[in-house]
Amino acid sequence: MYQNPHLAFPGITPEEMGFLQQGTADLNEEQKKYFYMIYTSKRKNPQDLLLFTLLGFVVVAGVQRFVVGQIGMGLLYLFTGGFCLIGTIVDLINNKTLANDFNRKMAYESYQMAKMRS
C-alpha cells in the first residue's frame, strides 16, 4: 500500500501539503526521495514554533525568529523585549504563518537541490 509521504510530517497544515504536492509533481521518484530527505531536515514544525514563542514570555524574547532564520528580527525582539511583548503576542497568534512561510522557502530550496540531482 502506498503511503503519502506528506502525512509523515508532524503538524502539517493543508496549505503546506498543497504546496508540497504541487512542488513535487514534476519530480521523478529518486528526486522525490532526495527532496523529502532534504526537506525533512530543514522543515520547522508549527507546534515547535509555538513553544519557542511561549519561551519569549518567560525566558528570552525572539527565539522563534532566530529559529526561522530571521536574525535581524530576532535581535530586535531580544533587545526590545519582543516589542514590549506585543510582537511576541502577534507571533503567538501567527505561529502557523511563520512556520508556513519558512517551510515554503525550505521546500523551494529543497526542490532546487533535487532538480539538480539527476
TORNUKOL-229227 format. One line per 10 residues: their letters; for each residue x, y, z of N, C-alpha, C. Coordinates in steps of 0.001 Angstrom, whole numbers, plus 524288, in hexadecimal, padded with zeros to 5 digits. Last residue first. Layout:
<rs>
a> X:Y:Z:X:Y:Z:X:Y:Z ~ ... .
</rs>
This chain:
<rs>
srmkamqyse> 85049:837F1:7D608:84E0C:834E2:7D1C0:84C4A:82F98:7D388 ~ 84DF2:8436E:7DCCF:84FB6:83DFD:7DD33:84D26:83ADC:7D8DC ~ 84895:84C59:7DB2E:84E00:84C2B:7D95F:85025:846A1:7D97C ~ 83F32:84A25:7E028:83F3C:84AA6:7DA69:844C7:84A56:7D837 ~ 84230:84A81:7EA99:84074:8458D:7E865:8408B:845B5:7E26E ~ 84466:8551A:7EBCB:84897:85146:7EC8B:84724:84C09:7EA23 ~ 83A83:85956:7EA0B:83ED8:85AC5:7E6A2:8434E:856D6:7E70E ~ 83514:854D1:7F268:83387:853A7:7ED0F:83806:854D5:7E94C ~ 839EE:859B0:7FACC:83A62:85404:7FA46:838FD:85250:7F4BF ~ 836AB:86402:7F90D:83C41:862A9:7F902:83D07:85CDC:7F825 .
yamkrnfdna> 82BD2:86285:7FA22:82DF7:86477:7F534:833CA:8632A:7F4C9 ~ 82B59:85F36:8047B:82977:85BB4:8005F:82BAA:85D6A:7FB15 ~ 82EDD:8682D:80983:8320D:86371:809D6:8305F:85F75:805B3 ~ 8268C:86EE8:8075D:82BD6:8702C:80581:82F4A:86B58:80574 ~ 81EA3:8697B:80CAB:81E27:86A5C:80704:82385:86BAE:804A7 ~ 82213:86A13:816EB:821F2:864FD:81453:82168:86580:80E6D ~ 820B5:874DC:818D9:825E4:8728A:81917:82603:86D5D:8161D ~ 815C8:87578:817A7:81942:878AE:81469:81EBE:87661:8144C ~ 81271:86E5B:81F6C:8113D:86D68:819EB:814CA:8708B:81652 ~ 81628:87345:828AC:8180D:86E0F:82737:81713:86CFE:8216D .
ltknnildvi> 8105F:87CA3:82864:8161D:87CBB:82892:81856:8778A:826B8 ~ 8064D:8784F:828B8:807ED:87B51:82427:80DDD:87BAF:823EC ~ 80649:873E8:83290:805B8:8707D:82DFF:8075A:87342:82903 ~ 80720:87CC1:83918:80B61:878F5:838F1:80B01:87548:83440 ~ 800E0:88597:83B19:80260:88460:835B2:80699:88036:83545 ~ 7FFF2:8864D:845E7:7FB3D:885A2:842BF:7FC93:883B1:83D46 ~ 80A4B:887BF:84878:80769:8837A:84AE3:80281:8823C:847BF ~ 80C9E:890DC:84350:80F04:88C04:8417C:80C4B:88742:843C7 ~ 806D2:897A2:849B7:80575:89724:84428:807BD:89214:841F1 ~ 80C75:89667:852F5:806EB:894E0:852CE:80523:89427:84D26 .
tgilcfggtf> 815F7:89A99:84FD0:815BC:89526:85173:81024:89328:8515A ~ 81336:8A4EA:84E24:81503:8A1BB:849C1:814D4:89BF6:84B01 ~ 810ED:8A792:85897:80CDD:8A7F0:8548F:80E57:8A496:84FD6 ~ 8195B:8A790:85F6F:815FA:8A2EF:85F3C:811B7:8A32E:85B15 ~ 81F7F:8AFE2:85C3A:81C6A:8B04C:86111:8180C:8AC37:8612F ~ 8240F:8AABA:853C1:820FF:8AF86:852F7:81D43:8B03B:8578C ~ 829AF:8A32D:8595E:82566:8A18B:855E5:821C1:8A5FE:854AA ~ 830EC:8A97E:85E84:82D41:8A644:86183:828A0:8A49B:85E40 ~ 837EF:8AE24:85841:83359:8B145:859AD:82F61:8AE23:85CD5 ~ 83FCC:8A6EB:85643:8413B:8ABD7:858D4:83C92:8AF2B:85A73 .
lyllgmgiqg> 83A15:89EA2:8518F:83D55:89DC2:8562A:83E55:8A2CF:85921 ~ 83595:8A336:848C7:8323C:8A128:84CF2:83549:8A092:851FF ~ 83EF7:8A55C:84368:83B5F:8A996:844CF:837B2:8A7E4:84936 ~ 842B8:89B40:841EA:845B9:89EFD:84514:84249:8A37F:846E1 ~ 83AC0:8976E:83B78:83BE5:894E7:84073:83EE5:8987D:84413 ~ 83BAE:89DC1:832C1:836F2:89E2C:835F8:837CD:89BA9:83B4F ~ 84599:899F2:82F87:844BE:89F7A:830B0:83FF9:8A04C:83425 ~ 843B4:88F30:82DBD:8476C:890D8:831BB:84684:89686:83353 ~ 83BFB:886E1:82A74:83B56:88C8D:82A3F:83E96:88EF7:82E9E ~ 83BD7:87C04:82B26:83FF3:87E94:82825:83F6C:8846F:8278E .
vvfrqvgavv> 83527:8774F:831C4:8339B:87785:82C43:8376B:87AAF:828EE ~ 83A80:878C7:83B3C:839A8:8737C:8394A:8382F:8737D:83381 ~ 839D8:8837C:83CF6:83EF1:88129:83BE9:83E4D:87BC9:83971 ~ 82F2E:88422:83F13:83147:886BC:83A6B:836B2:884AE:83905 ~ 82E4E:87ECB:84873:82B8D:87CCE:843DA:82D94:87F42:83ED8 ~ 833AE:8855B:84F4F:835E9:88040:84DFC:8336A:87E1E:84904 ~ 82F58:88EB1:852AD:8319B:88E76:84D7B:833ED:88948:84BED ~ 8326F:88F83:86037:82F0D:890F6:85BD6:83207:8907C:856B5 ~ 834E6:88608:86950:83763:889A2:8659D:833B2:88AB4:86111 ~ 82CE8:88296:871CD:832A0:882AC:871E4:834D2:88703:86E64 .
vfglltflll> 821EC:884B0:87100:82454:882FC:875E0:82A38:883EA:87601 ~ 81EB2:887D3:86742:81C29:88A22:86BD3:81F33:88918:870CF ~ 82499:881A7:860BD:82554:8874D:8609C:822CA:88A15:8652B ~ 82090:877DF:86190:8256B:878F6:86466:8267E:87ED1:8649F ~ 818AA:878B7:85A53:81742:878DB:85FDE:81C0B:879B9:8634C ~ 81EBE:8774A:85176:81C3C:87C59:8525F:81AA9:87CE3:8581A ~ 82164:86CDA:85286:82590:870C7:8529A:82353:8763A:85398 ~ 8175B:8686D:8517E:81A48:867DF:85662:81EA9:86BE3:856CF ~ 81553:86B37:84720:811DF:86D09:84B46:814A1:86CB1:8508F ~ 81CFB:86599:84210:81D44:86B4F:841FA:819B6:86DAF:84626 .
dqpnkrksty> 818F4:85BA3:843E5:81E07:85D12:8461F:81EA9:862FA:84643 ~ 80FE6:85C22:83E03:80F74:85BA0:843A7:81496:85CF6:8465F ~ 813D7:85C9F:833A4:8111B:86121:835EB:8108A:860D2:83BD9 ~ 82093:8581E:83114:81B5D:856A3:832C5:818AB:85B6C:8352D ~ 82868:85A8D:8262F:82726:85BF6:82B9A:82178:85A9B:82CB3 ~ 8318D:853E8:81DCF:82C40:85578:81F2A:82BAE:856AD:824FD ~ 83B2D:84F72:81BBF:83AC4:85527:81C02:83591:85710:81E2F ~ 83A1C:844B5:81B3A:83E12:846D3:81EC9:83D8D:84CBC:81F7E ~ 83255:8439B:813BE:8315F:841C1:8190F:8353F:8441B:81CE5 ~ 83756:84708:80AA1:83325:84A2A:80CF0:83211:848A0:81298 .
imyfykkqee> 83E65:83EC3:80880:8404A:8440C:8099B:83C26:84730:80C91 ~ 8376D:8366A:8070D:83BCB:835E5:80AA9:83DC8:83B50:80C47 ~ 830D4:83A2B:7FF57:82EBD:83942:80494:83309:8389E:808A2 ~ 8381D:83AA2:7F6DA:8354D:83F49:7F8A3:83372:83E8B:7FE42 ~ 83AB9:83011:7F5CF:83EC2:833D7:7F73F:83C4B:838D1:7F967 ~ 830F7:82C38:7F2B4:83375:82A2E:7F76D:8379B:82DF9:7F966 ~ 82FBA:831F7:7E972:82C10:832AE:7EDC1:82E6A:830BA:7F2DF ~ 837D9:82DEE:7E355:837FD:83371:7E4D1:8344B:83489:7E95F ~ 83412:823C4:7E21A:83918:824A5:7E4B2:8398F:82A45:7E690 ~ 82A7F:825A5:7DCA7:82A81:8232C:7E1D4:82F9B:82417:7E4C8 .
nldatgqqlf> 82A98:832C8:7D6FF:82A4B:82D1A:7D6AD:82AF2:82AD0:7DC20 ~ 8223E:83E01:7D7F5:8270E:83B44:7D966:8265B:83569:7D898 ~ 81926:84391:7D682:81C51:84274:7D1E4:82189:83FCA:7D321 ~ 814D6:8446D:7E0AE:811EC:841C2:7DC87:81566:84044:7D7E5 ~ 8189D:849EC:7E8EA:81B3B:84500:7E7AB:818AD:84220:7E320 ~ 81253:852CB:7E9D5:817EA:85357:7E8EE:81A9C:84E5F:7E745 ~ 8085F:84EF0:7EC13:8094C:851D0:7E737:80F16:851E9:7E5DB ~ 80A5F:84A6B:7F5D5:8085D:84732:7F18E:80941:849D8:7EC51 ~ 80DAD:85339:7FB6E:81138:84ECA:7FAB8:80F73:84B58:7F63D ~ 804F0:85990:7FB7A:80985:85B57:7F885:80D92:8570E:7F7F1 .
gmeeptigpf> 7FE03:852CD:80149:7FCD5:85488:7FBFC:801A6:8564B:7F907 ~ 802D2:851F4:80AE0:80215:84D48:807C7:80107:84EAE:80214 ~ 80205:85C5C:80E15:80729:85A10:80D34:806B5:85529:809DB ~ 7F72C:85D3C:80EF9:7FA09:860A2:80B5A:7FF56:85E4D:80A0D ~ 7F4C4:85601:816DD:7F2E1:8551A:81186:7F5C2:8587D:80D79 ~ 80074:85378:81E90:7FB9E:85656:81D8C:7F9C5:85520:81804 ~ 80634:84A56:8271A:805BF:84C62:821C4:80067:84EF4:8210D ~ 8095A:8461D:830A7:8071F:84B57:8308A:80678:84D9F:82B1C ~ 813A9:83E42:82BC8:81045:83FBB:8302A:80E4E:84556:82F93 ~ 81360:8376F:8200A:8152C:83C37:82292:8118A:83D9F:82719 .
alhpnqym> 80EA5:82F45:81B2D:812B0:82DF9:81F01:8149A:832D2:821F2 ~ 80849:83286:81363:805CF:83178:8186F:809C3:83023:81CAA ~ 80E51:832DC:80A9C:80D07:837CB:80D24:80AD0:836F6:8129A ~ 80EF8:828F7:8065E:81362:82ADE:8097F:8123B:82FFA:80C57 ~ 80522:81FD9:806E5:80616:82538:80560:80A8A:82764:808B9 ~ 807ED:812F4:80389:80719:816AA:807D0:80888:81C1B:805E4 ~ 80224:808B3:7FCD0:80521:80D86:7FC56:803D4:81129:800D7 ~ 8034B:7FB61:80000:80000:80000:80000:80377:804DD:80000 .
</rs>
